[in-house]
Amino acid sequence: MVKPSLGFSTVIALALVLTSAIAAFSQRREALQHGTLWRTLRFDGIERTYRIHVPLKYDGKKQVPVAIVLHGFGGNSKNALEQGKWIEKSEKEGFLAVGLDGTLKSYTVRNFLNNPRSWNSGDLTLDPERD
């Protein structure tokens, strides 16, 4: 069985995205409009992207839960939010859904097969203890 592991820089980047999203929500609740918003932040010299889905019932007057959505290897936040039904669930339950994008190995190669998005998790390792 193949078992992925998260690298330290990935964990730091995820924490920064989450912190940035929470800070943005707490400071600018009234500025968030219904729909799926695309945002960027820069960490460690790398521009990172994420999407925030704001449900129609969100009015900025009270705190709501935030779900962090991570896509699979080679995926992206748009597909993870849409295909994973997070947008529908966000609308139904009233939480904010934040889809994070992994990074590309090279920003000059724009080819999925040669340069898929990933979470900087290092090499996949075999785990003989698991089926």
DSSP file (Angstrom, degrees, kcal/mol; ACC not computed):
  #  RESIDUE AA STRUCTURE BP1 BP2  ACC     N-H-->O    O-->H-N    N-H-->O    O-->H-N    TCO  KAPPA ALPHA  PHI   PSI    X-CA   Y-CA   Z-CA
    1    1 A M              0   0    0      0, 0.0   126,-2.6     0, 0.0     2,-0.5   0.000 360.0 360.0 360.0 140.4    0.0    0.0    0.0
    2    2 A V  E     -A  126   0A   0    124,-0.2   124,-0.2   126,-0.1   122,-0.0  -0.777 360.0-168.1 -91.8 130.4    1.3    3.5   -0.8
    3    3 A K  E     -A  125   0A   0    122,-3.0   122,-1.5    -2,-0.5     2,-0.1  -0.958   8.3-149.3-124.1 114.4    1.2    5.9    2.1
    4    4 A P        -     0   0    0      0, 0.0     2,-0.4     0, 0.0   120,-0.1  -0.450   9.8-156.4 -77.4 154.7    1.7    9.7    1.5
    5    5 A S        -     0   0    0    116,-0.5     2,-0.4   118,-0.2    -2,-0.0  -0.991  15.1-123.5-130.8 142.6    3.3   11.9    4.1
    6    6 A L        -     0   0    0     -2,-0.4   115,-0.2     1,-0.0     2,-0.1  -0.669  24.9-134.6 -84.6 135.3    3.0   15.6    4.6
    7    7 A G     >  -     0   0    0    112,-0.4     4,-1.9   113,-0.4     3,-0.2  -0.443  22.4-110.8 -82.5 161.7    6.2   17.7    4.6
    8    8 A F  H  > S+     0   0    0      1,-0.2     4,-2.3     2,-0.2     5,-0.2   0.902 117.7  52.4 -59.3 -44.4    6.9   20.4    7.2
    9    9 A S  H  > S+     0   0    0      1,-0.2     4,-2.4     2,-0.2    -1,-0.2   0.833 106.9  54.3 -65.4 -30.5    6.6   23.2    4.6
   10   10 A T  H  > S+     0   0    0    110,-0.4     4,-2.6    -3,-0.2    -1,-0.2   0.928 108.4  48.1 -66.0 -44.7    3.2   21.9    3.5
   11   11 A V  H  X S+     0   0    0     -4,-1.9     4,-2.2     2,-0.2    -2,-0.2   0.912 113.0  48.4 -62.5 -42.9    1.9   22.0    7.1
   12   12 A I  H  X S+     0   0    0     -4,-2.3     4,-2.4     2,-0.2    -1,-0.2   0.924 111.7  49.7 -62.7 -44.8    3.2   25.5    7.5
   13   13 A A  H  X S+     0   0    0     -4,-2.4     4,-2.5     1,-0.2    -2,-0.2   0.915 110.9  49.3 -62.4 -43.0    1.6   26.6    4.2
   14   14 A L  H  X S+     0   0    0     -4,-2.6     4,-2.5     1,-0.2    -1,-0.2   0.906 110.7  50.6 -62.6 -40.9   -1.7   25.1    5.2
   15   15 A A  H  X S+     0   0    0     -4,-2.2     4,-2.7    -5,-0.2    -1,-0.2   0.901 111.0  49.2 -63.5 -40.2   -1.6   26.9    8.5
   16   16 A L  H  X S+     0   0    0     -4,-2.4     4,-2.8     2,-0.2    -2,-0.2   0.905 110.9  49.1 -66.6 -41.3   -0.9   30.2    6.8
   17   17 A V  H  X S+     0   0    0     -4,-2.5     4,-2.6     2,-0.2    -2,-0.2   0.938 113.8  46.6 -62.6 -45.7   -3.7   29.8    4.4
   18   18 A L  H  X S+     0   0    0     -4,-2.5     4,-2.6     2,-0.2    -2,-0.2   0.927 113.8  47.9 -62.1 -45.3   -6.1   28.9    7.2
   19   19 A T  H  X S+     0   0    0     -4,-2.7     4,-2.6     1,-0.2    -2,-0.2   0.909 112.8  49.0 -62.1 -42.6   -4.9   31.8    9.3
   20   20 A S  H  X S+     0   0    0     -4,-2.8     4,-2.6     2,-0.2    -2,-0.2   0.909 111.6  49.1 -63.5 -42.1   -5.1   34.2    6.4
   21   21 A A  H  X S+     0   0    0     -4,-2.6     4,-2.4     2,-0.2    -2,-0.2   0.929 112.8  46.8 -64.2 -44.7   -8.7   33.1    5.6
   22   22 A I  H  X S+     0   0    0     -4,-2.6     4,-2.6     2,-0.2     5,-0.2   0.918 113.1  49.4 -63.6 -43.2   -9.8   33.4    9.2
   23   23 A A  H  X S+     0   0    0     -4,-2.6     4,-2.0     1,-0.2     5,-0.2   0.911 111.5  49.4 -62.6 -41.5   -8.2   36.9    9.4
   24   24 A A  H  X S+     0   0    0     -4,-2.6     4,-2.2     1,-0.2    -1,-0.2   0.913 112.9  47.1 -63.9 -41.8   -9.9   38.0    6.2
   25   25 A F  H  < S+     0   0    0     -4,-2.4     4,-0.3     1,-0.2    -2,-0.2   0.909 113.6  47.0 -66.9 -41.3  -13.2   36.7    7.4
   26   26 A S  H  < S+     0   0    0     -4,-2.6     3,-0.2     1,-0.2    -1,-0.2   0.810 120.0  38.2 -73.3 -28.7  -13.0   38.3   10.8
   27   27 A Q  H  < S+     0   0    0     -4,-2.0    -1,-0.2    -5,-0.2    -2,-0.2   0.774 129.4  26.9 -91.0 -28.5  -11.8   41.7    9.4
   28   28 A R    >X  +     0   0    0     -4,-2.2     3,-1.4    -5,-0.2     4,-0.8  -0.178  67.0 140.1-130.6  42.2  -14.0   41.9    6.3
   29   29 A R  G >4 S+     0   0    0     -4,-0.3     3,-1.1     1,-0.3    -1,-0.1   0.899  77.9  52.3 -53.9 -42.6  -17.1   39.9    6.9
   30   30 A E  G 34 S+     0   0    0      1,-0.2    -1,-0.3    30,-0.2    -2,-0.1   0.732 102.4  61.1 -67.6 -20.0  -19.3   42.5    5.2
   31   31 A A  G <4 S+     0   0    0     -3,-1.4     2,-0.5    -6,-0.1    -1,-0.2   0.657  80.5  98.2 -82.1 -15.4  -17.0   42.4    2.1
   32   32 A L    <<  -     0   0    0     -3,-1.1     2,-0.3    -4,-0.8     3,-0.0  -0.613  59.8-161.6 -78.3 124.2  -17.6   38.7    1.4
   33   33 A Q        -     0   0    0     -2,-0.5    21,-0.2     1,-0.1     4,-0.1  -0.721  30.3 -87.8-102.8 155.5  -20.2   38.2   -1.3
   34   34 A H  S    S+     0   0    0     -2,-0.3     2,-0.2    22,-0.1    -1,-0.1  -0.293  89.0  49.2 -58.4 141.4  -22.1   35.1   -2.0
   35   35 A G  E    S-B   54   0B   0     19,-2.3    19,-3.0    52,-0.1     2,-0.6  -0.721  98.4 -47.2 124.6-172.5  -20.4   32.7   -4.5
   36   36 A T  E     -B   53   0B   0     17,-0.2     2,-0.4    -2,-0.2    17,-0.3  -0.889  53.9-163.4-103.4 117.9  -17.0   31.2   -4.9
   37   37 A L  E     -B   52   0B   0     15,-3.3    15,-2.8    -2,-0.6     2,-0.5  -0.795  10.0-142.0-103.7 140.4  -14.1   33.6   -4.6
   38   38 A W  E     +B   51   0B   0     -2,-0.4     2,-0.3    13,-0.2    13,-0.2  -0.890  26.9 174.7-103.9 130.2  -10.6   33.0   -5.8
   39   39 A R  E     -B   50   0B   0     11,-3.2    11,-2.3    -2,-0.5     2,-0.3  -0.882  14.8-156.7-132.6 161.2   -7.7   34.3   -3.6
   40   40 A T  E     -B   49   0B   0     -2,-0.3     2,-0.3     9,-0.2     9,-0.2  -0.954   7.8-179.2-134.2 156.4   -3.9   34.2   -3.5
   41   41 A L  E     -B   48   0B   0      7,-2.4     7,-3.9    -2,-0.3     2,-0.5  -0.972  23.6-127.7-147.0 157.8   -1.3   34.6   -0.9
   42   42 A R  E     +B   47   0B   0     -2,-0.3     2,-0.4     5,-0.3     5,-0.2  -0.930  29.2 169.8-111.6 128.4    2.5   34.5   -1.0
   43   43 A F  E >   -B   46   0B   0      3,-2.8     3,-2.2    -2,-0.5    -2,-0.1  -0.993  69.1  -9.8-138.5 129.9    4.5   32.2    1.3
   44   44 A D  T 3  S-     0   0    0     -2,-0.4     3,-0.1     1,-0.3    -1,-0.1   0.844 128.9 -55.0  54.8  37.2    8.2   31.4    1.2
   45   45 A G  T 3  S+     0   0    0      1,-0.2     2,-0.5     0, 0.0    -1,-0.3   0.483 117.0 111.3  78.5   2.3    8.4   33.1   -2.2
   46   46 A I  E <   -B   43   0B   0     -3,-2.2    -3,-2.8    57,-0.0     2,-0.5  -0.930  65.4-134.1-114.2 130.3    5.7   30.9   -3.7
   47   47 A E  E     -B   42   0B   0     -2,-0.5     2,-0.4    -5,-0.2    -5,-0.3  -0.706  26.0-164.5 -80.6 126.4    2.3   32.3   -4.7
   48   48 A R  E     -B   41   0B   0     -7,-3.9    -7,-2.4    -2,-0.5     2,-0.3  -0.896   1.5-153.1-114.6 142.9   -0.4   30.0   -3.3
   49   49 A T  E     +B   40   0B   0     -2,-0.4    52,-2.1    52,-0.2     2,-0.3  -0.827  16.7 166.8-116.6 152.9   -4.0   30.0   -4.5
   50   50 A Y  E     -BC  39 100B   0    -11,-2.3   -11,-3.2    -2,-0.3     2,-0.4  -0.981  23.8-133.9-155.7 160.8   -7.3   29.0   -2.8
   51   51 A R  E     -BC  38  99B   0     48,-2.7    48,-2.7    -2,-0.3     2,-0.5  -0.936  11.0-158.1-120.4 144.1  -11.0   29.4   -3.3
   52   52 A I  E     -BC  37  98B   0    -15,-2.8   -15,-3.3    -2,-0.4     2,-0.6  -0.984   5.3-154.5-121.6 123.9  -13.6   30.3   -0.7
   53   53 A H  E     -BC  36  97B   0     44,-3.3    44,-1.6    -2,-0.5   -17,-0.2  -0.889   9.0-164.5 -99.0 124.0  -17.3   29.4   -1.2
   54   54 A V  E     -B   35   0B   0    -19,-3.0   -19,-2.3    -2,-0.6    42,-0.1  -0.929  17.3-133.3-107.9 116.7  -19.6   31.8    0.7
   55   55 A P    >   -     0   0    0      0, 0.0     3,-1.6     0, 0.0    36,-0.1  -0.282  19.0-114.9 -70.5 156.6  -23.1   30.5    1.1
   56   56 A L  T 3  S+     0   0    0      1,-0.3   -22,-0.1   -22,-0.1    35,-0.1   0.840 114.1  57.4 -58.3 -36.5  -26.1   32.7    0.3
   57   57 A K  T 3  S+     0   0    0     34,-0.2     2,-0.5     2,-0.0    -1,-0.3   0.556  80.0 107.0 -76.8  -5.6  -27.3   32.7    4.0
   58   58 A Y    <   +     0   0    0     -3,-1.6   -24,-0.1     1,-0.1    37,-0.0  -0.619  36.9 168.1 -75.1 123.1  -23.9   34.1    5.2
   59   59 A D        -     0   0    0     -2,-0.5    -1,-0.1     3,-0.1    -3,-0.0   0.414  48.2-117.7-116.0  -0.9  -24.5   37.7    6.2
   60   60 A G  S    S+     0   0    0      2,-0.3   -30,-0.2     1,-0.1   -31,-0.1   0.493  88.0 105.7  80.7   2.4  -21.2   38.5    8.1
   61   61 A K  S    S+     0   0    0    -32,-0.1     2,-0.3     1,-0.1    -1,-0.1   0.687  80.7  27.9 -91.3 -19.3  -23.0   39.1   11.4
   62   62 A K  S    S-     0   0    0    -33,-0.0    -2,-0.3     0, 0.0     2,-0.1  -0.966  87.6 -96.9-140.0 158.3  -22.0   35.9   13.1
   63   63 A Q        -     0   0    0     -2,-0.3    -2,-0.0    -3,-0.1   -37,-0.0  -0.448  39.2-171.4 -72.4 144.2  -19.2   33.4   13.0
   64   64 A V        -     0   0    0     -2,-0.1    31,-0.1    -4,-0.0    30,-0.1  -0.927  30.1 -89.9-131.5 158.0  -19.8   30.3   11.0
   65   65 A P        -     0   0    0      0, 0.0    31,-2.6     0, 0.0     2,-0.4  -0.255  34.1-144.7 -64.2 155.9  -17.7   27.1   10.7
   66   66 A V  E     -d   96   0B   0     29,-0.2     2,-0.5    31,-0.0    31,-0.2  -0.994   5.7-156.7-124.2 126.6  -15.0   26.8    8.0
   67   67 A A  E     -d   97   0B   0     29,-3.0    31,-3.2    -2,-0.4     2,-0.6  -0.910   8.8-148.3-103.1 127.1  -14.3   23.6    6.2
   68   68 A I  E     -d   98   0B   0     -2,-0.5     2,-0.5    29,-0.2    31,-0.2  -0.852  14.5-161.7 -95.6 123.3  -10.8   23.2    4.7
   69   69 A V  E     -d   99   0B   0     29,-3.2    31,-2.3    -2,-0.6     2,-0.5  -0.925   5.1-166.3-113.3 122.4  -10.9   21.1    1.5
   70   70 A L  E     -d  100   0B   0     -2,-0.5    31,-0.1    29,-0.2     2,-0.1  -0.918  15.3-138.5-107.8 130.0   -7.7   19.5    0.1
   71   71 A H        -     0   0    0     29,-0.7     3,-0.1    -2,-0.5     6,-0.1  -0.338  23.9-102.9 -79.8 166.3   -7.7   18.1   -3.5
   72   72 A G    >   -     0   0    0      1,-0.2     3,-2.5     4,-0.2    30,-0.2  -0.250  59.8 -57.1 -79.9 175.2   -6.1   14.8   -4.5
   73   73 A F  T 3  S+     0   0    0      1,-0.3    45,-0.2    -2,-0.1    -1,-0.2  -0.309 128.4   9.1 -56.9 126.4   -2.8   14.5   -6.4
   74   74 A G  T 3  S+     0   0    0     43,-3.3    -1,-0.3     1,-0.2    43,-0.2   0.375 108.9 110.6  84.4  -4.6   -3.0   16.4   -9.6
   75   75 A G    <   -     0   0    0     -3,-2.5     2,-0.3    42,-0.3    42,-0.2   0.016  54.2-140.2 -86.6-164.1   -6.3   18.0   -8.7
   76   76 A N     >  -     0   0    0     25,-0.1     4,-2.3    -3,-0.1     5,-0.2  -0.963  28.1-101.8-154.5 168.3   -7.2   21.6   -7.9
   77   77 A S  H  > S+     0   0    0     -2,-0.3     4,-2.5     1,-0.2     5,-0.3   0.857 115.6  57.1 -65.4 -36.3   -9.5   23.5   -5.5
   78   78 A K  H  > S+     0   0    0      1,-0.2     4,-2.4     2,-0.2     5,-0.2   0.959 112.1  40.2 -60.1 -52.3  -12.1   24.2   -8.1
   79   79 A N  H  >>S+     0   0    0      1,-0.2     4,-2.7     2,-0.2     5,-0.6   0.886 113.8  54.3 -65.3 -38.8  -12.7   20.5   -8.9
   80   80 A A  H  X5S+     0   0    0     -4,-2.3     4,-1.2     1,-0.2     6,-0.5   0.922 112.9  42.7 -62.1 -43.8  -12.4   19.5   -5.2
   81   81 A L  H  <>S+     0   0    0     -4,-2.5     6,-1.5    -5,-0.2     5,-1.3   0.916 123.5  36.6 -68.4 -43.1  -15.1   22.0   -4.2
   82   82 A E  H ><5S+     0   0    0     -4,-2.4     3,-1.3    -5,-0.3    -2,-0.2   0.965 123.0  38.3 -76.8 -53.7  -17.4   21.2   -7.1
   83   83 A Q  H 3<5S+     0   0    0     -4,-2.7    -3,-0.2     1,-0.3    -2,-0.1   0.795 114.1  55.6 -71.8 -27.9  -17.0   17.5   -7.6
   84   84 A G  T 3<<S-     0   0    0     -4,-1.2    -1,-0.3    -5,-0.6    -2,-0.2   0.429 109.6-124.0 -82.3   2.2  -16.8   16.8   -3.9
   85   85 A K  T <>5 +     0   0    0     -3,-1.3     4,-2.2     1,-0.1    -3,-0.2   0.702  69.1 135.7  64.2  22.1  -20.2   18.6   -3.5
   86   86 A W  H  >< +     0   0    0     -5,-1.3     4,-2.6    -6,-0.5    -4,-0.2   0.846  68.3  53.8 -68.7 -33.0  -18.7   21.0   -0.9
   87   87 A I  H  > S+     0   0    0     -6,-1.5     4,-2.3     2,-0.2    -1,-0.2   0.940 110.4  46.1 -66.3 -46.2  -20.5   24.0   -2.6
   88   88 A E  H  > S+     0   0    0     -7,-0.3     4,-2.2     1,-0.2    -2,-0.2   0.927 114.9  47.1 -60.6 -45.0  -23.9   22.3   -2.3
   89   89 A K  H  X S+     0   0    0     -4,-2.2     4,-3.0     1,-0.2     5,-0.3   0.889 109.9  53.8 -65.2 -39.4  -23.2   21.2    1.3
   90   90 A S  H  X S+     0   0    0     -4,-2.6     4,-2.4     1,-0.2     5,-0.4   0.911 110.2  47.1 -60.6 -43.5  -22.0   24.8    2.2
   91   91 A E  H  < S+     0   0    0     -4,-2.3    -2,-0.2     2,-0.2    -1,-0.2   0.906 116.1  44.7 -64.3 -41.7  -25.2   26.2    0.8
   92   92 A K  H  < S+     0   0    0     -4,-2.2    -2,-0.2    -5,-0.2    -1,-0.2   0.913 125.1  30.3 -69.7 -43.3  -27.3   23.7    2.7
   93   93 A E  H  < S-     0   0    0     -4,-3.0    -2,-0.2    -5,-0.2    -3,-0.2   0.634 100.9-124.2 -97.5 -16.4  -25.5   23.9    6.0
   94   94 A G     <  +     0   0    0     -4,-2.4     2,-0.2    -5,-0.3    -3,-0.2   0.678  61.7 131.5  85.3  18.0  -24.3   27.5    6.0
   95   95 A F        -     0   0    0     -5,-0.4     2,-0.4    -6,-0.3    -1,-0.3  -0.623  60.3-109.5 -99.0 163.2  -20.5   27.0    6.5
   96   96 A L  E     - d   0  66B   0    -31,-2.6   -29,-3.0    -2,-0.2     2,-0.5  -0.774  27.9-152.3 -87.9 133.0  -17.6   28.5    4.5
   97   97 A A  E     -Cd  53  67B   0    -44,-1.6   -44,-3.3    -2,-0.4     2,-0.6  -0.940   8.5-167.4-109.6 121.2  -15.8   26.0    2.3
   98   98 A V  E     -Cd  52  68B   0    -31,-3.2   -29,-3.2    -2,-0.5     2,-0.6  -0.933   2.4-163.5-112.7 113.4  -12.1   26.9    1.6
   99   99 A G  E     -Cd  51  69B   0    -48,-2.7   -48,-2.7    -2,-0.6     2,-0.3  -0.859   9.5-153.6 -98.4 122.1  -10.5   24.8   -1.1
  100  100 A L  E     -Cd  50  70B   0    -31,-2.3   -29,-0.7    -2,-0.6     2,-0.4  -0.711   6.0-137.7 -96.9 145.1   -6.7   25.0   -1.1
  101  101 A D        -     0   0    0    -52,-2.1   -52,-0.2    -2,-0.3   -25,-0.1  -0.861  13.7-135.8-100.9 133.7   -4.5   24.4   -4.2
  102  102 A G        -     0   0    0     -2,-0.4    17,-0.2   -27,-0.2     2,-0.2  -0.178  32.5-100.2 -70.2 177.0   -1.3   22.4   -4.1
  103  103 A T  B     -E  118   0C   0     15,-2.2    15,-2.2   -55,-0.1     2,-0.3  -0.631  23.7-119.8-102.6 161.3    1.8   23.7   -5.8
  104  104 A L        -     0   0    0     -2,-0.2     3,-0.2    13,-0.2    13,-0.1  -0.710  15.5-132.7 -92.5 148.3    3.4   22.8   -9.1
  105  105 A K  S    S+     0   0    0     11,-0.4     2,-0.4    -2,-0.3    -1,-0.1   0.872  98.1  19.2 -66.9 -35.0    6.9   21.4   -9.2
  106  106 A S        -     0   0    0      3,-0.2     3,-0.4     9,-0.1    -1,-0.3  -0.996  61.6-157.8-137.9 130.4    7.7   24.0  -12.0
  107  107 A Y  S    S+     0   0    0     -2,-0.4    -1,-0.1     1,-0.2    -2,-0.0   0.467  94.2  60.4 -86.3   0.3    5.8   27.1  -12.7
  108  108 A T  S    S+     0   0    0      1,-0.1     2,-0.7     2,-0.0    -1,-0.2   0.622  91.9  72.5 -97.2 -16.1    7.1   27.2  -16.3
  109  109 A V        -     0   0    0     -3,-0.4     2,-0.4     1,-0.1    -3,-0.2  -0.889  57.2-178.0-102.5 113.8    5.7   23.8  -17.3
  110  110 A R        +     0   0    0     -2,-0.7     2,-0.4    -6,-0.0    -1,-0.1  -0.447  43.3 113.8-107.6  57.2    1.9   24.0  -17.7
  111  111 A N     >  -     0   0    0     -2,-0.4     4,-2.1     1,-0.1     3,-0.2  -0.986  56.5-149.9-132.5 121.1    1.2   20.3  -18.5
  112  112 A F  T  4 S+     0   0    0     -2,-0.4    -1,-0.1     1,-0.2    -3,-0.0   0.899  97.0  50.3 -57.6 -44.7   -0.8   18.1  -16.1
  113  113 A L  T  4 S+     0   0    0      1,-0.2    -1,-0.2     2,-0.2    -2,-0.0   0.862 121.7  32.8 -65.8 -35.1    1.0   14.9  -17.1
  114  114 A N  T  4 S+     0   0    0     -3,-0.2    -1,-0.2     1,-0.2    -2,-0.2   0.606 134.5  24.3 -94.3 -13.4    4.5   16.4  -16.6
  115  115 A N  S  < S+     0   0    0     -4,-2.1    -1,-0.2   -10,-0.1    -2,-0.2  -0.364  73.5 174.7-153.1  63.2    3.7   18.8  -13.8
  116  116 A P        -     0   0    0      0, 0.0   -11,-0.4     0, 0.0     2,-0.2  -0.365  39.0-102.0 -73.8 154.4    0.6   17.9  -11.6
  117  117 A R        +     0   0    0    -42,-0.2   -43,-3.3   -43,-0.2     2,-0.3  -0.504  51.0 165.0 -71.3 142.1   -0.3   19.9   -8.5
  118  118 A S  B     -E  103   0C   0    -15,-2.2   -15,-2.2   -45,-0.2   -46,-0.0  -0.881  47.0-107.1-148.3-179.6    0.7   18.2   -5.2
  119  119 A W        -     0   0    0     -2,-0.3  -112,-0.4   -17,-0.2  -109,-0.1   0.033  52.7-109.5-104.6  25.0    1.1   19.0   -1.6
  120  120 A N        +     0   0    0    -17,-0.2  -113,-0.4     1,-0.1  -110,-0.4   0.902  68.0 150.5  51.1  43.1    4.9   19.0   -1.4
  121  121 A S        -     0   0    0      1,-0.3  -116,-0.5  -115,-0.2    -1,-0.1   0.351  49.0-126.4 -92.2   7.0    4.5   15.8    0.6
  122  122 A G        -     0   0    0   -118,-0.1    -1,-0.3  -115,-0.0     2,-0.2  -0.385  57.7 -19.7  80.1-164.3    7.8   14.3   -0.5
  123  123 A D        -     0   0    0     -3,-0.1     2,-0.3    -2,-0.1  -118,-0.2  -0.477  68.6-112.6 -78.2 148.7    8.0   10.9   -2.0
  124  124 A L        -     0   0    0     -2,-0.2     2,-0.4  -120,-0.1    -1,-0.1  -0.615  37.6-153.4 -74.3 141.0    5.3    8.3   -1.6
  125  125 A T  E     -A    3   0A   0   -122,-1.5  -122,-3.0    -2,-0.3     2,-0.3  -0.897  13.3-117.3-120.5 149.0    6.5    5.5    0.6
  126  126 A L  E     -A    2   0A   0     -2,-0.4  -124,-0.2  -124,-0.2     3,-0.1  -0.660  20.3-158.9 -83.1 137.0    5.4    1.9    0.7
  127  127 A D    >   -     0   0    0   -126,-2.6     3,-1.7    -2,-0.3    -1,-0.0  -0.893   6.8-171.7-117.9  99.5    3.9    0.7    4.0
  128  128 A P  T 3  S+     0   0    0      0, 0.0    -1,-0.1     0, 0.0  -126,-0.1   0.655  81.6  67.9 -66.7 -13.9    4.2   -3.1    4.3
  129  129 A E  T 3  S+     0   0    0   -128,-0.1     2,-0.3    -3,-0.1    -3,-0.0   0.638  94.5  66.7 -79.6 -14.3    2.1   -3.1    7.4
  130  130 A R    <         0   0    0     -3,-1.7    -3,-0.1  -129,-0.2  -127,-0.0  -0.802 360.0 360.0-110.7 151.1   -1.1   -2.0    5.5
  131  131 A D              0   0    0     -2,-0.3    -1,-0.1  -130,-0.0    -2,-0.0   0.455 360.0 360.0 -73.5 360.0   -3.1   -3.8    2.9
